[in-house]
Amino acid sequence: MTNDEREIQRKLRALQYAETVGDASCHQEFTHALDDDASDLCTQTSKL
């Protein structure tokens, strides 16, 4: 696993935690903080 993959996994866990506590601001933060692939992950995770 590369450093980039580890960083995406870390941010994805943070996103999942934010959703658990009902923090809808994740989209804004993640869209600005991550590249397109990771932003897509944010979108996909939200739809689960």
FENVEN-V366715 format. One record per pair of residues at least 24 apart in sequence whose C-alpha atoms are under 8 Angstrom apart, sorted by the first residue. I is the first residue (numbers start at 1). J is the second residue. If there is no record, write none. Layout:
I_J, I_J
This chain:
8_38, 12_41, 12_42, 15_42, 16_45, 19_46
